[in-house]
C-alpha cells in the first residue's frame, strides 16, 4: 500500500527549505563578519583623522 502524505505539510516544508536556501545565499553574498565590519569602521576613522589633520586653518 502507498504511503499517505499530507500535501499541505509538504508544501510548507518545501517553502521553508527554499527560504532557508535563499537566506544562505544572501548571507554568503552580503554578509560580513564582525571583524570585517570593525576593520572597515577603524579604517574610516583613521582616514577621517588623516584628512582632519591636514586641513588648513583660516
PyMOL Python script that loads the backbone (N, CA, C, O; Angstrom):
from pymol import cmd

cmd.read_pdbstr("""\
ATOM      1  N   UNK A   1       0.839  -1.178   0.000  1.00  0.00           N
ATOM      2  CA  UNK A   1       0.000   0.000   0.000  1.00  0.00           C
ATOM      3  C   UNK A   1       0.888   1.247   0.000  1.00  0.00           C
ATOM      4  O   UNK A   1       1.977   1.246   0.574  1.00  0.00           O
ATOM      5  N   UNK A   2       0.422   2.277  -0.631  1.00  0.00           N
ATOM      6  CA  UNK A   2       1.193   3.511  -0.764  1.00  0.00           C
ATOM      7  C   UNK A   2       1.222   4.271   0.561  1.00  0.00           C
ATOM      8  O   UNK A   2       0.312   4.166   1.383  1.00  0.00           O
ATOM      9  N   UNK A   3       2.285   5.030   0.736  1.00  0.00           N
ATOM     10  CA  UNK A   3       2.423   5.852   1.941  1.00  0.00           C
ATOM     11  C   UNK A   3       1.574   7.107   1.787  1.00  0.00           C
ATOM     12  O   UNK A   3       1.625   7.773   0.753  1.00  0.00           O
ATOM     13  N   UNK A   4       0.800   7.427   2.805  1.00  0.00           N
ATOM     14  CA  UNK A   4      -0.030   8.613   2.778  1.00  0.00           C
ATOM     15  C   UNK A   4       0.810   9.824   3.170  1.00  0.00           C
ATOM     16  O   UNK A   4       1.612   9.765   4.102  1.00  0.00           O
ATOM     17  N   UNK A   5       0.612  10.923   2.443  1.00  0.00           N
ATOM     18  CA  UNK A   5       1.336  12.155   2.758  1.00  0.00           C
ATOM     19  C   UNK A   5       0.347  13.304   2.829  1.00  0.00           C
ATOM     20  O   UNK A   5      -0.691  13.290   2.167  1.00  0.00           O
ATOM     21  N   UNK A   6       0.674  14.276   3.620  1.00  0.00           N
ATOM     22  CA  UNK A   6      -0.141  15.475   3.734  1.00  0.00           C
ATOM     23  C   UNK A   6       0.469  16.525   2.811  1.00  0.00           C
ATOM     24  O   UNK A   6       1.578  17.001   3.052  1.00  0.00           O
ATOM     25  N   UNK A   7      -0.245  16.878   1.773  1.00  0.00           N
ATOM     26  CA  UNK A   7       0.292  17.799   0.768  1.00  0.00           C
ATOM     27  C   UNK A   7       0.543  19.183   1.339  1.00  0.00           C
ATOM     28  O   UNK A   7       1.504  19.843   0.944  1.00  0.00           O
ATOM     29  N   UNK A   8      -0.298  19.639   2.259  1.00  0.00           N
ATOM     30  CA  UNK A   8      -0.103  20.957   2.873  1.00  0.00           C
ATOM     31  C   UNK A   8       1.222  20.990   3.630  1.00  0.00           C
ATOM     32  O   UNK A   8       1.975  21.958   3.522  1.00  0.00           O
ATOM     33  N   UNK A   9       1.505  19.956   4.382  1.00  0.00           N
ATOM     34  CA  UNK A   9       2.764  19.899   5.127  1.00  0.00           C
ATOM     35  C   UNK A   9       3.953  19.827   4.182  1.00  0.00           C
ATOM     36  O   UNK A   9       4.988  20.441   4.440  1.00  0.00           O
ATOM     37  N   UNK A  10       3.815  19.085   3.093  1.00  0.00           N
ATOM     38  CA  UNK A  10       4.907  19.002   2.112  1.00  0.00           C
ATOM     39  C   UNK A  10       5.180  20.345   1.463  1.00  0.00           C
ATOM     40  O   UNK A  10       6.335  20.722   1.267  1.00  0.00           O
ATOM     41  N   UNK A  11       4.102  21.081   1.123  1.00  0.00           N
ATOM     42  CA  UNK A  11       4.275  22.404   0.506  1.00  0.00           C
ATOM     43  C   UNK A  11       4.967  23.355   1.464  1.00  0.00           C
ATOM     44  O   UNK A  11       5.867  24.097   1.070  1.00  0.00           O
ATOM     45  N   UNK A  12       4.549  23.333   2.721  1.00  0.00           N
ATOM     46  CA  UNK A  12       5.166  24.213   3.713  1.00  0.00           C
ATOM     47  C   UNK A  12       6.626  23.843   3.944  1.00  0.00           C
ATOM     48  O   UNK A  12       7.473  24.727   4.071  1.00  0.00           O
ATOM     49  N   UNK A  13       6.927  22.568   4.000  1.00  0.00           N
ATOM     50  CA  UNK A  13       8.314  22.125   4.195  1.00  0.00           C
ATOM     51  C   UNK A  13       9.177  22.554   3.012  1.00  0.00           C
ATOM     52  O   UNK A  13      10.317  22.984   3.187  1.00  0.00           O
ATOM     53  N   UNK A  14       8.627  22.433   1.815  1.00  0.00           N
ATOM     54  CA  UNK A  14       9.366  22.846   0.619  1.00  0.00           C
ATOM     55  C   UNK A  14       9.610  24.355   0.634  1.00  0.00           C
ATOM     56  O   UNK A  14      10.702  24.808   0.291  1.00  0.00           O
ATOM     57  N   UNK A  15       8.605  25.133   1.028  1.00  0.00           N
ATOM     58  CA  UNK A  15       8.748  26.594   1.091  1.00  0.00           C
ATOM     59  C   UNK A  15       9.794  26.986   2.131  1.00  0.00           C
ATOM     60  O   UNK A  15      10.590  27.895   1.899  1.00  0.00           O
ATOM     61  N   UNK A  16       9.794  26.297   3.286  1.00  0.00           N
ATOM     62  CA  UNK A  16      10.799  26.595   4.315  1.00  0.00           C
ATOM     63  C   UNK A  16      12.198  26.276   3.807  1.00  0.00           C
ATOM     64  O   UNK A  16      13.131  27.043   4.041  1.00  0.00           O
ATOM     65  N   UNK A  17      12.352  25.169   3.124  1.00  0.00           N
ATOM     66  CA  UNK A  17      13.664  24.786   2.600  1.00  0.00           C
ATOM     67  C   UNK A  17      14.150  25.792   1.562  1.00  0.00           C
ATOM     68  O   UNK A  17      15.327  26.151   1.547  1.00  0.00           O
ATOM     69  N   UNK A  18      13.248  26.246   0.698  1.00  0.00           N
ATOM     70  CA  UNK A  18      13.627  27.239  -0.308  1.00  0.00           C
ATOM     71  C   UNK A  18      13.993  28.566   0.339  1.00  0.00           C
ATOM     72  O   UNK A  18      14.942  29.224  -0.089  1.00  0.00           O
ATOM     73  N   UNK A  19      13.249  28.966   1.365  1.00  0.00           N
ATOM     74  CA  UNK A  19      13.541  30.214   2.064  1.00  0.00           C
ATOM     75  C   UNK A  19      14.895  30.134   2.761  1.00  0.00           C
ATOM     76  O   UNK A  19      15.655  31.103   2.757  1.00  0.00           O
ATOM     77  N   UNK A  20      15.196  28.998   3.351  1.00  0.00           N
ATOM     78  CA  UNK A  20      16.495  28.827   4.016  1.00  0.00           C
ATOM     79  C   UNK A  20      17.632  28.860   2.997  1.00  0.00           C
ATOM     80  O   UNK A  20      18.688  29.432   3.265  1.00  0.00           O
ATOM     81  N   UNK A  21      17.424  28.255   1.845  1.00  0.00           N
ATOM     82  CA  UNK A  21      18.449  28.270   0.795  1.00  0.00           C
ATOM     83  C   UNK A  21      18.686  29.703   0.309  1.00  0.00           C
ATOM     84  O   UNK A  21      19.829  30.105   0.095  1.00  0.00           O
ATOM     85  N   UNK A  22      17.609  30.470   0.136  1.00  0.00           N
ATOM     86  CA  UNK A  22      17.735  31.862  -0.297  1.00  0.00           C
ATOM     87  C   UNK A  22      18.452  32.689   0.771  1.00  0.00           C
ATOM     88  O   UNK A  22      19.288  33.533   0.448  1.00  0.00           O
ATOM     89  N   UNK A  23      18.124  32.446   2.047  1.00  0.00           N
ATOM     90  CA  UNK A  23      18.769  33.176   3.139  1.00  0.00           C
ATOM     91  C   UNK A  23      20.257  32.847   3.193  1.00  0.00           C
ATOM     92  O   UNK A  23      21.079  33.735   3.417  1.00  0.00           O
ATOM     93  N   UNK A  24      20.602  31.601   2.993  1.00  0.00           N
ATOM     94  CA  UNK A  24      22.009  31.207   2.997  1.00  0.00           C
ATOM     95  C   UNK A  24      22.761  31.884   1.850  1.00  0.00           C
ATOM     96  O   UNK A  24      23.896  32.327   2.023  1.00  0.00           O
ATOM     97  N   UNK A  25      22.135  31.960   0.700  1.00  0.00           N
ATOM     98  CA  UNK A  25      22.746  32.632  -0.454  1.00  0.00           C
ATOM     99  C   UNK A  25      22.963  34.113  -0.153  1.00  0.00           C
ATOM    100  O   UNK A  25      24.020  34.662  -0.465  1.00  0.00           O
ATOM    101  N   UNK A  26      21.968  34.761   0.452  1.00  0.00           N
ATOM    102  CA  UNK A  26      22.090  36.183   0.786  1.00  0.00           C
ATOM    103  C   UNK A  26      23.171  36.405   1.834  1.00  0.00           C
ATOM    104  O   UNK A  26      23.918  37.381   1.749  1.00  0.00           O
ATOM    105  N   UNK A  27      23.268  35.512   2.827  1.00  0.00           N
ATOM    106  CA  UNK A  27      24.324  35.649   3.828  1.00  0.00           C
ATOM    107  C   UNK A  27      25.690  35.538   3.174  1.00  0.00           C
ATOM    108  O   UNK A  27      26.627  36.244   3.546  1.00  0.00           O
ATOM    109  N   UNK A  28      25.795  34.658   2.209  1.00  0.00           N
ATOM    110  CA  UNK A  28      27.066  34.493   1.510  1.00  0.00           C
ATOM    111  C   UNK A  28      27.404  35.727   0.677  1.00  0.00           C
ATOM    112  O   UNK A  28      28.553  36.167   0.654  1.00  0.00           O
ATOM    113  N   UNK A  29      26.410  36.281  -0.003  1.00  0.00           N
ATOM    114  CA  UNK A  29      26.660  37.418  -0.887  1.00  0.00           C
ATOM    115  C   UNK A  29      26.855  38.723  -0.122  1.00  0.00           C
ATOM    116  O   UNK A  29      27.719  39.522  -0.484  1.00  0.00           O
ATOM    117  N   UNK A  30      26.069  38.954   0.930  1.00  0.00           N
ATOM    118  CA  UNK A  30      26.041  40.264   1.563  1.00  0.00           C
ATOM    119  C   UNK A  30      26.605  40.292   2.972  1.00  0.00           C
ATOM    120  O   UNK A  30      26.880  41.366   3.507  1.00  0.00           O
ATOM    121  N   UNK A  31      26.777  39.164   3.559  1.00  0.00           N
ATOM    122  CA  UNK A  31      27.198  39.129   4.954  1.00  0.00           C
ATOM    123  C   UNK A  31      28.679  39.431   5.117  1.00  0.00           C
ATOM    124  O   UNK A  31      29.506  39.059   4.284  1.00  0.00           O
ATOM    125  N   UNK A  32      28.986  40.105   6.195  1.00  0.00           N
ATOM    126  CA  UNK A  32      30.377  40.346   6.550  1.00  0.00           C
ATOM    127  C   UNK A  32      30.548  39.918   7.992  1.00  0.00           C
ATOM    128  O   UNK A  32      29.620  40.005   8.796  1.00  0.00           O
ATOM    129  N   UNK A  33      31.725  39.463   8.302  1.00  0.00           N
ATOM    130  CA  UNK A  33      31.986  39.058   9.671  1.00  0.00           C
ATOM    131  C   UNK A  33      32.125  40.296  10.547  1.00  0.00           C
ATOM    132  O   UNK A  33      32.316  41.408  10.055  1.00  0.00           O
ATOM    133  N   UNK A  34      32.028  40.084  11.834  1.00  0.00           N
ATOM    134  CA  UNK A  34      32.167  41.193  12.776  1.00  0.00           C
ATOM    135  C   UNK A  34      33.551  41.822  12.654  1.00  0.00           C
ATOM    136  O   UNK A  34      33.687  43.043  12.737  1.00  0.00           O
ATOM    137  N   UNK A  35      34.568  41.007  12.459  1.00  0.00           N
ATOM    138  CA  UNK A  35      35.924  41.521  12.311  1.00  0.00           C
ATOM    139  C   UNK A  35      36.041  42.402  11.063  1.00  0.00           C
ATOM    140  O   UNK A  35      36.712  43.434  11.095  1.00  0.00           O
ATOM    141  N   UNK A  36      35.398  42.006   9.979  1.00  0.00           N
ATOM    142  CA  UNK A  36      35.443  42.812   8.757  1.00  0.00           C
ATOM    143  C   UNK A  36      34.737  44.153   8.964  1.00  0.00           C
ATOM    144  O   UNK A  36      35.213  45.189   8.501  1.00  0.00           O
ATOM    145  N   UNK A  37      33.594  44.126   9.664  1.00  0.00           N
ATOM    146  CA  UNK A  37      32.873  45.365   9.934  1.00  0.00           C
ATOM    147  C   UNK A  37      33.704  46.301  10.805  1.00  0.00           C
ATOM    148  O   UNK A  37      33.767  47.503  10.547  1.00  0.00           O
ATOM    149  N   UNK A  38      34.339  45.751  11.835  1.00  0.00           N
ATOM    150  CA  UNK A  38      35.168  46.579  12.716  1.00  0.00           C
ATOM    151  C   UNK A  38      36.380  47.131  11.975  1.00  0.00           C
ATOM    152  O   UNK A  38      36.761  48.283  12.183  1.00  0.00           O
ATOM    153  N   UNK A  39      36.984  46.326  11.120  1.00  0.00           N
ATOM    154  CA  UNK A  39      38.141  46.784  10.358  1.00  0.00           C
ATOM    155  C   UNK A  39      37.751  47.934   9.429  1.00  0.00           C
ATOM    156  O   UNK A  39      38.496  48.904   9.299  1.00  0.00           O
ATOM    157  N   UNK A  40      36.603  47.832   8.793  1.00  0.00           N
ATOM    158  CA  UNK A  40      36.139  48.891   7.905  1.00  0.00           C
ATOM    159  C   UNK A  40      35.860  50.174   8.686  1.00  0.00           C
ATOM    160  O   UNK A  40      36.177  51.272   8.228  1.00  0.00           O
ATOM    161  N   UNK A  41      35.263  50.024   9.871  1.00  0.00           N
ATOM    162  CA  UNK A  41      34.972  51.196  10.705  1.00  0.00           C
ATOM    163  C   UNK A  41      36.268  51.848  11.168  1.00  0.00           C
ATOM    164  O   UNK A  41      36.389  53.072  11.130  1.00  0.00           O
ATOM    165  N   UNK A  42      37.240  51.048  11.605  1.00  0.00           N
ATOM    166  CA  UNK A  42      38.523  51.582  12.053  1.00  0.00           C
ATOM    167  C   UNK A  42      39.247  52.301  10.919  1.00  0.00           C
ATOM    168  O   UNK A  42      39.862  53.346  11.129  1.00  0.00           O
ATOM    169  N   UNK A  43      39.173  51.741   9.729  1.00  0.00           N
ATOM    170  CA  UNK A  43      39.805  52.354   8.565  1.00  0.00           C
ATOM    171  C   UNK A  43      39.155  53.701   8.250  1.00  0.00           C
ATOM    172  O   UNK A  43      39.850  54.666   7.931  1.00  0.00           O
ATOM    173  N   UNK A  44      37.835  53.769   8.339  1.00  0.00           N
ATOM    174  CA  UNK A  44      37.134  55.029   8.078  1.00  0.00           C
ATOM    175  C   UNK A  44      37.523  56.085   9.108  1.00  0.00           C
ATOM    176  O   UNK A  44      37.729  57.245   8.755  1.00  0.00           O
ATOM    177  N   UNK A  45      37.623  55.699  10.361  1.00  0.00           N
ATOM    178  CA  UNK A  45      38.019  56.637  11.412  1.00  0.00           C
ATOM    179  C   UNK A  45      39.446  57.117  11.176  1.00  0.00           C
ATOM    180  O   UNK A  45      39.738  58.303  11.328  1.00  0.00           O
ATOM    181  N   UNK A  46      40.332  56.200  10.804  1.00  0.00           N
ATOM    182  CA  UNK A  46      41.726  56.563  10.548  1.00  0.00           C
ATOM    183  C   UNK A  46      41.827  57.543   9.385  1.00  0.00           C
ATOM    184  O   UNK A  46      42.579  58.515   9.462  1.00  0.00           O
ATOM    185  N   UNK A  47      41.091  57.305   8.326  1.00  0.00           N
ATOM    186  CA  UNK A  47      41.118  58.208   7.173  1.00  0.00           C
ATOM    187  C   UNK A  47      40.537  59.573   7.513  1.00  0.00           C
ATOM    188  O   UNK A  47      41.050  60.594   7.058  1.00  0.00           O
ATOM    189  N   UNK A  48      39.473  59.601   8.308  1.00  0.00           N
ATOM    190  CA  UNK A  48      38.884  60.872   8.710  1.00  0.00           C
ATOM    191  C   UNK A  48      39.867  61.685   9.543  1.00  0.00           C
ATOM    192  O   UNK A  48      39.977  62.896   9.351  1.00  0.00           O
ATOM    193  N   UNK A  49      40.575  61.049  10.455  1.00  0.00           N
ATOM    194  CA  UNK A  49      41.579  61.744  11.269  1.00  0.00           C
ATOM    195  C   UNK A  49      42.714  62.266  10.390  1.00  0.00           C
ATOM    196  O   UNK A  49      43.236  63.355  10.627  1.00  0.00           O
ATOM    197  N   UNK A  50      43.087  61.499   9.391  1.00  0.00           N
ATOM    198  CA  UNK A  50      44.161  61.899   8.481  1.00  0.00           C
ATOM    199  C   UNK A  50      43.758  63.172   7.720  1.00  0.00           C
ATOM    200  O   UNK A  50      44.552  64.102   7.585  1.00  0.00           O
ATOM    201  N   UNK A  51      42.527  63.196   7.234  1.00  0.00           N
ATOM    202  CA  UNK A  51      42.042  64.364   6.496  1.00  0.00           C
ATOM    203  C   UNK A  51      41.952  65.579   7.424  1.00  0.00           C
ATOM    204  O   UNK A  51      42.361  66.680   7.055  1.00  0.00           O
ATOM    205  N   UNK A  52      41.422  65.373   8.612  1.00  0.00           N
ATOM    206  CA  UNK A  52      41.295  66.468   9.579  1.00  0.00           C
ATOM    207  C   UNK A  52      42.663  67.038   9.956  1.00  0.00           C
ATOM    208  O   UNK A  52      42.799  68.246  10.150  1.00  0.00           O
ATOM    209  N   UNK A  53      43.646  66.199  10.056  1.00  0.00           N
ATOM    210  CA  UNK A  53      44.980  66.649  10.455  1.00  0.00           C
ATOM    211  C   UNK A  53      45.642  67.522   9.374  1.00  0.00           C
ATOM    212  O   UNK A  53      46.523  68.327   9.676  1.00  0.00           O
ATOM    213  N   UNK A  54      45.220  67.357   8.139  1.00  0.00           N
ATOM    214  CA  UNK A  54      45.838  68.096   7.037  1.00  0.00           C
ATOM    215  C   UNK A  54      45.043  69.300   6.564  1.00  0.00           C
ATOM    216  O   UNK A  54      45.403  69.931   5.570  1.00  0.00           O
ATOM    217  N   UNK A  55      43.968  69.623   7.266  1.00  0.00           N
ATOM    218  CA  UNK A  55      43.187  70.799   6.878  1.00  0.00           C
ATOM    219  C   UNK A  55      43.915  72.063   7.281  1.00  0.00           C
ATOM    220  O   UNK A  55      44.612  72.100   8.295  1.00  0.00           O
ATOM    221  N   UNK A  56      43.749  73.084   6.489  1.00  0.00           N
ATOM    222  CA  UNK A  56      44.351  74.374   6.793  1.00  0.00           C
ATOM    223  C   UNK A  56      43.461  75.139   7.745  1.00  0.00           C
ATOM    224  O   UNK A  56      42.238  75.000   7.730  1.00  0.00           O
ATOM    225  N   UNK A  57      44.088  75.941   8.566  1.00  0.00           N
ATOM    226  CA  UNK A  57      43.324  76.795   9.450  1.00  0.00           C
ATOM    227  C   UNK A  57      43.110  78.128   8.764  1.00  0.00           C
ATOM    228  O   UNK A  57      43.963  78.566   7.991  1.00  0.00           O
ATOM    229  N   UNK A  58      42.001  78.777   9.027  1.00  0.00           N
ATOM    230  CA  UNK A  58      41.702  80.077   8.412  1.00  0.00           C
ATOM    231  C   UNK A  58      42.481  81.183   9.051  1.00  0.00           C
ATOM    232  O   UNK A  58      42.348  82.341   8.654  1.00  0.00           O
TER     233      UNK A  58
END
""", "prot")
cmd.dss("prot")
cmd.show_as("cartoon", "prot")
cmd.util.cbc("prot")
cmd.orient("prot")
